[in-house]
Amino acid sequence: MKKEMSAFDVRSVVTELSSLEGAHMDKIHHWGGSVLFRFNVQGQGKRELLFADRKWLFCPSTKPDTPTMPTAFASFLRKYIDNARVNGVRQVGFDRIVEILLSKSDGDYRLVFEMFGGGNVLLVKDGTIQNCLVQKTWRDRKTRPGEPYVTPKSRFDPTESSEEEFVTSFRSSDADTVRTLATAVNRGGQYAEEVCTRAGVDKSLPASQVGDDDLRRMYAEMRGIVETVMNEPRPTAYLRDGAIEDFAPVILQSRSDLEARPFQTLSEVVETYLRE
């Protein structure tokens, strides 16, 4: 079963969230590890964004049940960003981090969703964390009110990398091909498998033994996946015995053993997956 969103999933959802630009924050609810944001979107009415269990970010088709009384965290966010205008939504690099850029009369804010290390929601103003769902100390940064907001060290970005940069990152590894793609080239296990399948390269082959032609094919296949996710996403769920086992914003040749079911948006896939 799928345990978290990939960077490709995040990029696809961010594309869906572009329609929030110009909307205004209406209401915020928080319970457990989930936070729901309601927006007023001109010409569309109300629209929700749910950060479920601190790892699933999507727009639900129906509003989930929410607590009657706001928590301290929800009250804080309501105080500072209620009626704030959405100026944009972006993925930070190619990490599992999403920022919603907001503005009010007292200045600009960033609402940050981190989908790693247990997940977090942070409100940032002028580079400083105003509040966050989870307070934590990392080796190279702190997520606590009053601390500067520091993003994790950026990793290889397949949306901007050249073939030369891809080859350099790949050649720096002493692991096998699939692990190298998953880590050194920042593909994650799902897409590392997919690149190997599409390129016809043995995933268990040591990285040092992969030939130049194979590297060129892998880079081309990686770029093809990137282009599809960014320009023509094809949200698809992969089912085993009628239950969703995996999903992606592209058709995965590496999951040909499973039943493929297309969806209109990745948000619909995530919502369906979490309801099962």
N, C-alpha and C positions, 0 to 999 in steps of 0.2 A: 504494500500500500504506500501511496505517496505521503511523505511526512512533512514536506515543506515546499514553498514556492521556489522555483529556480530564478536566476537572473533574467532568463528569457521570458518567464511568466510575468515577472515584474515589469519588464519593458512593454509587454502586450497590454497589461492593465493600465499602465501610464498612458498609453495611446488612447485607451478608452476614456480615461479621465480628462483628456484634453477638452472635452465638452463642458467641463466645469468652469472653464475660464470665463470670468465676468460674473459668476454666481456669487451669492452671499451666504455666509455661514448662518444657519438658522437655529439649530439645537444640537446639543452634545450629550450623549448618555454613556455611562461607564458602569460595567459590572464585571467582576472577576478579571480575567485577562482580555476582555473585549471592550472596544470603544466604538460607538456609532456616531457618525457625523451626518447631520441633515443640512442640505443646501437648498436655497431657493435659486432655481435656474430659470433665467428669463425665457419665456416661451415654452418651458417644459414643466414648470411647477416644482414640486418637491423631489429631491433625489437624495438617496442615502449612500454613504460610504462606510463599510464595516471593516474594522480591523479585528478579526476573530482569533481568540486564543493567542494573541501576540505573534501570529505568523501568517495569517491569511488575509490579504487585502483585496476587496472586491466590492462591487455595487450590487447589493441584493435586490431582487425583483419586488420583494415585499418587506415592509419594516418588521424586524424581529421584536419580540416582547422586550420591553425595557423597564428598568426599575422606576417606581413613582418618584422616589426621592433621589436627588443627584448625590453622588459621592463627592468627597472633597476635591478629587482630581477633576471631575466633570464641572464642578462649580468654579474652579479656578479657570479652566479653559473658557467657560461661558463668560466669565467676567472680562477676560482679555480679548477674546476673538469673536464674541457674538456679533453678528452682522458684518464681520470682516469680509472684504472683497477678495475673491480668488484671482490672482494675477497670472498664475501658471502652475503647472504640475510637471515635475521632472524626476527622472531617475538619476541618482548620483553616480557618474561614471557608468560602469556596468556591474554595480554592486546591488545587493538586495536592500537598497535604501531609496525611499521616495520622499520628496519634499513638495509640500503644497505652499506656494508663496502667497502670503496674505498681506493686506494693507488696511489700516484704520487711520483715524485722524491723528493718533499718537505715534504712528510710525509703522514700520514693516515687520512682519513676523514670518517665521518659517515653522510649519508644522511638519515634523520629521517622523517617518515610520521606518524603524529598523527591523528587518526580518531575519535576524541572525542572533546567535548568542542568547536565545531565550526571548528575543523580541522586545521592542520598546516604542513608546510614543513620546516625543519631546517637543516642547514649545520653545523656540529660540528667537531672541531679539537682539540685534546688534552683536551677534556672535556669541551671546551668553545664554546658557540654558535658564529659562524662567521656571520651568517645572518639567517633570518627566514621570511617566508611569512607573518605571523601575529605576531605582538608584543603584548604581553599580560602579565598582572601581576595576578598571582593566589595567593591563601592564603599561599601556601607553596613553591612556585617557581615562577620564572620569565622567560618568553621566549622572550629575547631581546639580540641583539648582545653584546658581551662582558661578558654576564652572564654565569655562569657554567650551563651546561645542566643537569637538574635533572629530572628523570622520576617520574611519579606519584607513590605514594605508591603502592607496589605490592599487588595484591589480590589473592584469592584462585585460585590455578592452577590445573585444573582437569587432566592435562596431566601428572602430577607428584604426585598428592596427594594419600595418602593411604586411606583405608576405615575408619581407625580411625580418620584421619584428617577430612574426609568428615562428619562423625558423629558428631565430636566436633563442626565444623562450623555450621551444621544444628541445633544442640541442643542449640546453643547460641541465636537463634532467638525466638521472641515471635509473629511472623507474621504467616500467613497461609503457607501451603506447597509450593504453586507455587511462592509466593513472597520470601520465604526463599531460594528456589533454584535460583531464579533470582538475588538475592542480596547477601546474606551471603555466598552462594556457587558459586556465580559469573557465573551463567548460562545465564542470560538474559531471557527476557520473552518467546522468541520463544522456546528455549531449555528447559526451566523450564516446559512448557506445554508438550513438547515431552517426557521428562523423566517421568512425571506423567502418560501420556497416555501409554507408554511402560510398566511401572511398575504396572499399574492398581491401582494407588493410587489416592484418591479423592484430587484434587488440592486445594480445599477449607478447608481441614482439618487443624486445628491449628498444627503447628510444634511440639508442646509439646505432642500432642496426636498420633503422628505417631509411630507405633510399630517398634521394632528392625528388624523384618522380612521385613517390608516395606522399611526400610532404606537400608537393604542389597540389596534388589531388585533395588532400585533407584540408588545405587552406581554402581551395575553391569550394569544397562542400560546406565548410564552416561559413564562408561568406554567403553562400546560397541560403543557409538557414537564417542568418542574420537579416538578409534582404527580405525574406518571407515574413519574419516576425515584425519587421519595421514597416513594411509596405503592403503586404497582402497576407495578414495572419489568417490561419485556418484552425481555429480552436477545435480541438478534438479530444474526446475522452476515449480511453482504452479499457475495455471491460473483459472481465473473466467471470463466467457463470452469472452474467447479468449485473455484476457489481463493478463500479469504477475502480481500477487498480492504478491507473496512471492517467495523466493528461498533459497536454502541451499546446502551444499556439501554432504548431506546425504538424504535418503528418509525419509520424515517426516510422521509418522503414524498420527500425530495430524492434518495434513492437508489433510486427506483422503476425505474431502468434496470438494476438488478442483481437477481439471485436472492436472496430473503430466506429465511434458515433460523433458526427459533426455537431457543433453548436455555433450560435451566432456570435457570442462573445466569450472571452475567457471567464468573465465574471459569472456567466451562467453555468459554466463547467464547475467552477469552484463551489458555487452555491449548491449545485446538485450533489457534488461529491460530499460536502459536509452534512447534507441532509440524510444521506444513506446510513 
